[in-house]
Amino acid sequence: MRRRSVLRLGLLAAALGSSTQSWISRTRAKAENSWERFVSQASFRRPLNRNTTVLEIGTAPITVLGRTVQRGCIRQRNGQRGYITRREQGVDLELVNQLPVPTTVHWHGLILPNPMDGVPYVTQPPIPPGERQRIHYPLQQDGTFWMHSHYGLQTQSFVAEPFLILSEEQDAWADQTVTVTLRDFSFTPANTILKNVVAGQRGGDTAMARSLRGFDWQAERPLLTQGWDPVKERFNWKREAGQLMLPDVVYDALLANDRSLDAPQIIDVKPGETVAIRWIAASAFMNFFLDLGELEGELLRTDANPVEPIRGSVFQLAVAQRLSLRIRLPETPGVFPMLAWGEQSNLRCGVVLRSAPGQTVPPLAPQTEQWTGQLDFTQDQQLRAKRPLPSKAADNTIPVALTGPAPSYRWGLNDRFYPYRDPYWVEDGQRVEMVFSNPTPMGHPMHLHGHEFQVVEIDGQPLSGPMRDTVLVPKGGRCRIAFDAIHPGIWAFHCHISYHHIRGMFNVLAYRSADLSWWDPSGFSHEQLLFEAADPETSKSAPEGAPKDHATRELS
């Protein structure tokens, strides 16, 4: 650990008192020893070369609703966010932790060597402040992925970015391809939100939650959800009366490429051309409805996997999922907002496609009078995998009941709350099925590391559904997924809502042949990345050096 990192921890310990100082000293010594043993392995000693990209895990300013705050980021040394490679080039990276606390980076959706999966106290010790980790592996996939911290609540603090693997097929998708990263944002720091929720303050006691204290959540009102038109065979908006549920966290804003909708990113395009949009739900809690307005899109991929062509103007995107959509612009020039509405919310964000050069974009409200309902199985019931799993009987079936919330905001799997040392065991070569049931009052996006799986049954109906790495199991829903156990290791399995997996909705899937030596459930509690609450008098404009165009644009 570098000297400045030691000094940071020492100053923190002095401020917090002698008992905390003793705990931090013991923890630091243990972490240093564990980290040194981990990175001394041959696979992490590979020297850098001219093709190695250095990714710095740090912080950067963003401006939300006219107020500037600091949040996390993962950037290259030239300032570019995220990482782009091609399938044939593989991954060649070095991570540098510039945060004042430990971190790790998980490569969401990637099939990769287990030691590089980036889950603290499962596949590795956390990266101490100032330290580096070498990441390199060949690629078996291509498409839209993302990378994010798996340490504490750092995803909610925006330590997350796009990770794109290009291919000739994607090069030919459209005249232009852009990436839109969606986030949920609060001026209240993530650790404070969690503390408030655990204390029983629904909504997290955020500024927006306080502004809605008199709001009647139970009143019947028109809600927008996704519908399916069986005649036209397309997804669209469905409006019907319903009731809302006060969310665990009420956000102050939603962001698209780190911008709130009062100042959206404008993407200049040409009349009549095609645009492919990679949508990434890099949120910590919020699911989304994607609204293409007057345009229609063709769904190309769910997560990173191709599906049979299907069209619509409204799509569902749960936490951690990705969708790739192709849109053909009208020949008549115009301005076309591409919006993301928050689930059970009246907040929205988005980007604007502009095919009329210089045309003024009309004001777009970040918060509206219209509320949305909940995501459901409407979309996945219609999707069919273009490359489904080969037909095979299950060798191993694992029932997974999603349970909670228990007292003190505990969420679990099969009525058990991590940490514990009782994995879901699998054998090399097995066809494994997991059967999800969700009696809880909300949906859960369930993510399995190191594998892609197929949705093969929804609410008792068999289907050749989409290949995914994250599936949303809605309130009251049941589904079955299948995958082949051909990637040995110990792999995290959890709800991708940050506030749920950190409160126990987490376990691991372990191969009998796996090396479990780095798995330490007792290390599950993590130091938080702290940001001060935003000052209402903060400058209304972004400071020099603030990111101005976060989207990744590819020219085909």
Secondary structure, DSSP 8 states (H G I E B T S, - for coil): --HHHHHHHHHHHHHH-HHHHHHHHHHHHHHHHHHHHHHTSGGG-----TT-EEEEEEEEEEEETTEEEEEEEEEETTS-BSEEEETTT-EEEEEEE-SSS-B--EEET----GGGS--BTTTB--B-TT-EEEEEE--S--EEEEEE--STTTTTTT-EEEEEEE-HHHHTS-SEEEEEEEEEE-SS-HHHHHHHHHTT-TBTT-HHHHHTTT--TTS-EEEEEEEEETTTTEEEEEEEEE-----SB--SEEEETTB-TTS--EEE--TT-EEEEEEEE--SS--EEEE-TT--EEEEEETTEEEEEEEESEEEE-TT-EEEEEEE--SS--EEEEEEEETTSSBEEEEEEE-STT-------SB-S-EE----SHHHHH--BSS-------SEEEEEEEEEEETTTEEEETTB-SS-S--EEE-TT-EEEEEEE--SSS-EEEEETT--EEEEEETTEE----EESEEEE-TT-EEEEEEE--S-SEEEEEES-HHHHTTT-EEEEEETT---TT--GGG------------TTS-SS--TT--S--S-EEE-
